[in-house]
Amino acid sequence: MQVAVYYNNKDIRIEDRPKPAIGKREILLKVKACGICGTDTMEWYRIKRAPLILGHEATGEIVEIGNEVDGYKIGDRVFVSHHIPCNTCSYCLRGYHTACETLHKTNYDPGGFSEYIRVPELNVRFGVYQLDKISFVDGTLIEPLACVVRGQRMAKIEPGQTILVIGAGVSGILHIALARARGAGRIIASDINEYRLMKAEELGADIAVKPENLGQIKADRVIVATSALSAAKASFSCVDKGGTILFFAVPDPSHTLSIPITKFWRDEITVCTSYGASPRDLAEAVELLKRDVVSVEAIITHRLSFDEIQEGFRLVAEQGESEKVVVVL
């Protein structure tokens, strides 16, 4: 089978690898589509482990089933989650599934940017979701949307709130769409990119402004959806008294951030973080798409063939005139 191997952002090679053999409690998925996540292009995070077969937003069709697998059949159209928690450790039992050690060790084999993936037993048990009427391409947004679902739950997003989203890439746009669906009072988007500001307004923001124009804006909830250090710092002056800052994205580890803790103490400001998605969040994201509560079709700006994956990585890494880039096999 063909796979796309990551050496660095500018060196993605199509190579041949053996098709994975499955065990008795596993399934084999014929990949139909896989999104390129912004984290796929974070070289400081990826390159130390290269070469890699990336891709964790895969949808496809089940083509082989182990003889001890129940509940699925050949031909099922599914989304498969790559990271699976154990559901039994103290973190899982307290609702912090994404802190689970098992979640950080699990994955499918070899990765979503390949013709076929072997889905291990734990992923089969807890990480396979029927697409039903969701298309293969739209289904690649299930995992990103699930991460947003989790983030907004952690930040306690509620109807009527003023929401500021800093960073209008895919995650930022999904935050806008979900906040709008949940009855946000006013949604403000901020980005340095004119194209993304335009997309933010098209897809649900009431206003979209450059960072230098945030001025006196105060929001009940500030969602930092970009890794830019300047965005993290800007969030401190934009959160209202009694408000919450959600660090959905963070700067790379070489940076540290000084929090004005005395001011935050006086104004009762909360800072929270969110990483990844749990099975609960994924199931909710699937339902949001099935019921058309959140529409993702307009967020997908590029649908590329497998042979064009290098161009896809360029688009995502450069953060220019693109939102979601999906590789269609």
C-alpha positions in Angstrom: 0.0 0.0 0.0 1.0 3.6 -0.4 1.8 5.8 2.6 2.8 9.5 3.0 5.9 9.7 5.2 6.7 12.9 7.1 10.4 13.9 7.2 9.7 17.6 7.7 7.1 20.0 6.6 8.8 20.4 3.1 9.6 16.7 2.7 6.6 14.4 2.6 7.3 11.3 0.5 4.9 8.8 -1.0 6.4 5.3 -0.2 5.3 1.7 -0.4 4.7 -0.3 2.8 3.1 -3.7 3.4 -0.6 -3.6 4.2 -1.1 -4.2 7.9 -2.3 -7.7 9.0 -5.1 -7.6 11.7 -5.6 -9.7 14.8 -8.7 -11.4 16.0 -10.0 -8.3 17.9 -9.0 -5.7 15.3 -10.3 -4.2 12.1 -8.7 -3.0 8.9 -9.9 0.4 7.5 -9.6 1.5 3.9 -8.9 5.2 4.4 -11.2 7.5 2.4 -10.2 10.9 3.8 -7.9 12.4 6.4 -7.5 16.0 7.5 -4.2 17.7 8.0 -4.1 19.1 11.5 -2.2 22.2 12.4 -0.3 20.0 14.9 0.9 17.8 12.0 3.0 20.8 10.8 4.4 21.7 14.3 8.0 20.8 13.5 9.3 21.3 17.0 6.8 18.7 18.1 7.1 16.2 15.2 10.6 16.4 13.6 12.5 14.8 16.6 10.5 11.5 15.9 10.7 11.7 12.0 10.3 9.8 9.8 6.6 9.4 10.7 3.3 8.5 9.1 1.0 11.1 10.5 -2.7 11.6 10.2 -5.2 11.3 13.1 -8.4 12.6 11.5 -9.2 9.5 9.4 -12.5 8.3 8.0 -13.0 5.3 5.8 -14.7 1.9 5.2 -14.2 -1.3 7.1 -12.7 -3.9 4.7 -11.6 -6.6 7.2 -12.9 -7.7 10.6 -11.2 -10.0 13.2 -13.2 -13.1 14.0 -13.8 -11.9 17.6 -15.1 -8.4 16.7 -18.8 -7.8 17.3 -20.9 -4.8 16.3 -19.3 -4.0 13.0 -19.5 -5.3 9.5 -17.5 -5.0 6.3 -18.6 -1.9 4.4 -19.4 0.2 7.5 -18.5 3.8 7.0 -16.7 5.0 10.1 -14.5 7.6 11.8 -11.8 6.1 14.0 -10.2 7.9 17.0 -6.5 7.5 17.3 -5.9 8.1 21.0 -8.0 6.0 23.4 -8.1 6.3 27.2 -8.2 3.3 29.5 -11.4 4.5 31.2 -10.3 2.9 34.5 -7.4 5.0 35.9 -7.9 7.8 38.4 -7.7 10.5 35.7 -10.4 8.8 33.6 -12.7 8.3 36.6 -12.4 12.0 37.4 -13.2 13.0 33.8 -9.7 13.9 32.8 -9.4 11.3 30.1 -6.9 13.2 28.0 -4.4 13.1 31.0 -4.6 9.2 30.9 -1.3 7.6 30.1 -2.9 5.0 27.9 -4.4 7.7 25.7 -0.9 9.0 25.0 0.4 5.6 24.1 -2.4 4.4 21.8 -2.7 5.0 18.1 -3.8 3.3 14.9 -1.2 1.6 12.6 0.5 3.2 10.7 -1.4 6.6 10.5 -4.2 8.3 8.6 -2.0 9.3 5.7 -2.0 5.7 4.3 -4.3 3.6 2.2 -5.1 1.2 5.0 -4.9 1.4 8.8 -5.0 -1.4 11.4 -7.3 -0.4 14.2 -6.1 -2.0 17.5 -8.4 -3.7 20.0 -8.8 -0.8 22.4 -9.6 1.6 19.5 -12.1 -0.9 18.2 -13.8 -1.1 21.6 -13.9 2.6 22.4 -13.0 4.6 19.3 -15.0 3.7 16.3 -18.0 5.9 15.3 -20.6 5.2 12.6 -20.8 8.1 10.1 -24.3 7.4 8.9 -25.2 10.4 6.7 -21.9 12.3 7.4 -19.6 12.3 4.4 -16.1 10.9 4.6 -14.7 14.4 4.1 -16.9 16.2 6.6 -16.2 13.3 9.0 -12.5 14.4 9.2 -13.7 17.3 11.3 -15.1 15.0 14.0 -11.9 15.0 16.0 -11.2 18.7 15.8 -14.8 19.5 16.7 -14.6 17.1 19.6 -11.5 19.0 20.9 -13.6 22.2 20.7 -16.5 20.5 22.5 -14.2 19.6 25.4 -12.6 23.0 25.5 -15.9 24.8 25.7 -17.1 22.5 28.4 -13.9 23.2 30.4 -14.4 26.9 30.0 -18.1 26.7 30.8 -19.4 28.4 27.7 -23.0 29.4 28.2 -25.8 31.3 26.3 -25.6 35.0 26.3 -21.9 35.3 26.9 -19.6 37.6 25.0 -16.9 35.3 23.4 -13.6 36.5 22.0 -11.8 33.9 19.8 -8.1 34.8 19.2 -6.9 32.9 16.1 -9.3 32.2 13.3 -7.8 29.0 11.9 -9.8 25.8 11.8 -10.0 25.5 15.6 -11.0 29.1 16.0 -13.7 28.8 13.4 -15.0 25.7 15.0 -15.1 27.5 18.4 -17.1 30.3 16.7 -19.5 27.8 15.1 -20.1 25.9 18.3 -20.5 29.0 20.5 -23.0 30.4 18.0 -24.9 27.1 18.1 -25.0 27.2 21.9 -26.5 30.7 22.0 -23.5 33.0 22.6 -24.5 36.6 22.9 -21.7 38.2 20.9 -18.8 36.6 19.2 -15.6 38.5 18.3 -12.8 37.0 16.2 -9.3 38.2 16.0 -6.5 37.2 13.6 -3.5 38.8 11.8 -4.7 37.2 8.5 -7.3 39.1 6.5 -8.5 36.0 4.7 -9.2 34.3 8.0 -10.9 37.4 9.4 -13.2 37.3 6.4 -14.0 33.5 6.9 -14.7 34.2 10.6 -17.4 36.7 9.8 -18.8 34.4 7.1 -19.0 31.5 9.5 -20.6 33.1 12.6 -18.5 35.9 14.2 -20.3 39.2 14.7 -17.2 41.2 14.2 -13.6 40.3 13.2 -10.7 42.6 14.1 -6.9 42.6 13.8 -5.1 42.2 17.2 -4.0 45.8 17.3 -7.7 46.8 17.1 -8.9 44.8 20.1 -8.7 48.1 22.1 -11.2 48.1 25.0 -12.9 44.8 24.1 -13.9 42.8 27.2 -15.2 39.3 26.9 -16.7 36.8 29.4 -14.8 34.1 27.7 -11.5 34.5 25.8 -10.5 31.5 23.7 -6.8 31.4 22.6 -6.8 29.3 19.5 -3.3 30.1 18.2 0.1 29.3 19.5 1.4 32.8 19.0 2.9 34.2 22.3 1.4 37.6 21.5 -2.1 36.1 21.4 -1.6 34.5 24.8 -0.4 37.9 26.3 -3.3 39.7 24.6 -5.9 37.5 26.3 -5.0 39.0 29.7 -6.2 42.5 28.8 -9.3 41.2 27.0 -11.0 39.1 29.7 -13.6 40.8 31.7 -14.0 40.6 35.5 -15.3 37.2 36.5 -14.3 35.9 33.1 -12.3 32.9 31.9 -9.4 32.5 29.5 -9.2 29.1 27.7 -5.8 28.2 26.4 -6.9 25.9 23.6 -3.5 26.4 22.0 -0.3 27.3 23.7 3.1 28.7 22.6 6.0 26.2 22.1 7.9 25.1 25.2 10.7 27.6 24.7 8.4 30.3 25.9 7.1 31.1 29.4 4.2 33.3 30.3 3.9 35.6 33.3 0.4 35.8 34.6 -0.7 39.0 36.4 -1.9 36.9 39.3 -2.7 39.8 41.6 -5.1 41.4 39.1 -6.6 38.0 38.3 -7.1 37.4 42.0 -8.8 40.7 42.5 -11.1 40.3 39.4 -11.7 36.6 40.0 -10.5 35.6 36.6 -10.1 31.9 35.7 -7.4 30.5 33.5 -8.0 27.0 32.1 -6.6 24.7 29.5 -7.9 21.9 27.3 -6.1 19.2 25.5 -7.5 16.7 23.0 -10.8 14.9 23.2 -12.3 12.1 25.2 -14.8 9.5 24.0 -17.6 11.6 25.4 -16.5 14.6 23.4 -16.2 12.5 20.2 -19.6 11.1 20.6 -21.0 14.6 21.1 -19.2 15.9 18.0 -20.6 13.1 15.9 -24.1 13.9 17.0 -23.6 17.7 16.4 -22.7 16.8 12.8 -25.4 14.3 12.3 -28.1 16.7 13.5 -26.6 19.6 11.5 -26.2 21.7 14.7 -22.7 22.5 13.5 -22.0 22.6 9.7 -18.4 22.1 8.7 -18.6 21.9 4.9 -17.8 25.6 4.4 -14.7 25.3 6.7 -13.1 22.8 4.3 -11.4 25.0 1.8 -9.1 22.4 0.1 -9.8 18.8 -0.9 -6.5 17.3 -2.2 -5.5 14.0 -3.7 -3.0 11.7 -1.9 -0.4 12.8 -4.4 -0.9 16.4 -3.5 -0.3 16.0 0.2 2.9 18.0 0.1 0.9 20.9 -1.1 -1.5 20.3 1.7 1.3 20.5 4.3 2.5 23.8 2.7 -1.0 25.3 2.9 -1.4 24.3 6.6 2.1 25.3 7.6 2.0 28.7 5.9 -1.5 29.6 7.4 -2.4 31.7 4.4 -5.6 31.5 2.4 -6.8 28.2 3.7 -8.8 26.8 6.5 -9.4 23.0 6.7 -7.2 21.0 4.2 -8.4 17.4 3.7 -6.5 14.6 1.8 -9.0 12.4 -0.1 -7.8 8.9 -1.0 
